[in-house]
Amino acid sequence: MALGTAVALLVVAVAVSIPLWLSARSELKDRDAVVAAEKRAEEVASEYAVGASNIDYQNFDQWVRGLKSNVSPVLANKFDATAPQLKEIVLPLKWSSSGVPIAATVRSERSGVYVVNVFLNVTSKSAQIPEGAQTTVTYTVTVDKNLDWKVTDVGGVDSALPAK
């Protein structure tokens, strides 16, 4: 009788443990998928922000092409529309800058659309500051996983700060 009870208890323990183990395994897979997706969003956003911060007034058109790389068609059209105004600023100032990433963090995610804050050290030179200056710059980059990780929006420091 004791052997039968022990076997029955073992069967019950296994029957209860297997679903719990499968559930935990599924939760770990889900968590790993979330972490991997956030990391990918941060990488895409960082790469984009660095490219956007690397300005050379002598290669303005190349810089604009870079701004339109890996972006949604809507955002590319916005850059096409604003490029002439940007050129009127960048060329006379003889603006050049380069950025180095400090950190990136996902601020929010909704249905595969990630809003990422990217922090860069940017060194800039211009006709007004020929010796150069270094600043910390924040880009807020929206990346859409559903559009094959395309950048769909870019903002500056104001959008990275919490609302008052």
URRA-V953058 format. One record per residue. N is the residue number from 1. PHI is phi in degrees with one decimal (none if undefined). Layout:
N,PHI + N,PHI
//
This chain:
1,none + 2,-63.5 + 3,-65.4 + 4,-62.4 + 5,-66.0 + 6,-63.3 + 7,-64.4 + 8,-62.1 + 9,-64.3 + 10,-64.1 + 11,-62.0 + 12,-63.7 + 13,-61.6 + 14,-66.2 + 15,-62.2 + 16,-79.7 + 17,-70.4 + 18,-60.4 + 19,-62.2 + 20,-64.8 + 21,-64.1 + 22,-63.4 + 23,-64.7 + 24,-63.2 + 25,-62.4 + 26,-64.0 + 27,-63.2 + 28,-65.8 + 29,-62.3 + 30,-62.1 + 31,-62.4 + 32,-62.6 + 33,-65.7 + 34,-64.0 + 35,-62.2 + 36,-64.4 + 37,-66.1 + 38,-63.5 + 39,-62.8 + 40,-62.7 + 41,-61.1 + 42,-64.7 + 43,-65.5 + 44,-62.1 + 45,-64.4 + 46,-64.6 + 47,-59.4 + 48,-65.7 + 49,-62.1 + 50,-62.2 + 51,-61.1 + 52,-67.3 + 53,-84.4 + 54,-87.7 + 55,-108.0 + 56,-133.1 + 57,-56.9 + 58,-76.0 + 59,-127.0 + 60,-57.7 + 61,-62.4 + 62,-64.7 + 63,-62.3 + 64,-63.9 + 65,-59.3 + 66,-64.0 + 67,-61.5 + 68,-92.5 + 69,-78.9 + 70,58.6 + 71,-118.1 + 72,-66.9 + 73,-57.0 + 74,-62.0 + 75,-68.4 + 76,-58.9 + 77,-63.9 + 78,-62.5 + 79,-66.7 + 80,-59.2 + 81,-71.3 + 82,-96.2 + 83,-55.6 + 84,-60.2 + 85,-68.9 + 86,-62.8 + 87,-61.8 + 88,-65.4 + 89,-94.3 + 90,-67.9 + 91,-66.2 + 92,-61.4 + 93,-78.2 + 94,52.6 + 95,-77.3 + 96,-141.9 + 97,-155.7 + 98,-143.3 + 99,-118.1 + 100,-125.5 + 101,-67.3 + 102,-102.3 + 103,-162.9 + 104,-142.1 + 105,-146.8 + 106,-72.1 + 107,-86.8 + 108,-159.3 + 109,-145.3 + 110,-147.3 + 111,53.5 + 112,86.1 + 113,-105.2 + 114,-106.6 + 115,-104.6 + 116,-120.8 + 117,-92.8 + 118,-118.2 + 119,-108.7 + 120,-128.6 + 121,-91.4 + 122,-118.6 + 123,-104.3 + 124,-124.7 + 125,-131.1 + 126,-156.6 + 127,-60.9 + 128,-80.9 + 129,-131.4 + 130,-65.3 + 131,-77.4 + 132,89.2 + 133,-147.7 + 134,-114.5 + 135,-138.0 + 136,-99.4 + 137,-121.1 + 138,-115.9 + 139,-107.7 + 140,-107.3 + 141,-117.2 + 142,-99.1 + 143,-122.1 + 144,-108.7 + 145,-60.5 + 146,-71.0 + 147,-107.1 + 148,58.8 + 149,62.1 + 150,-82.2 + 151,-80.5 + 152,-113.5 + 153,-161.4 + 154,-139.0 + 155,-134.9 + 156,-100.2 + 157,-62.4 + 158,-60.3 + 159,-75.6 + 160,-88.7 + 161,-87.7 + 162,-66.0 + 163,-67.7 + 164,-83.4
//
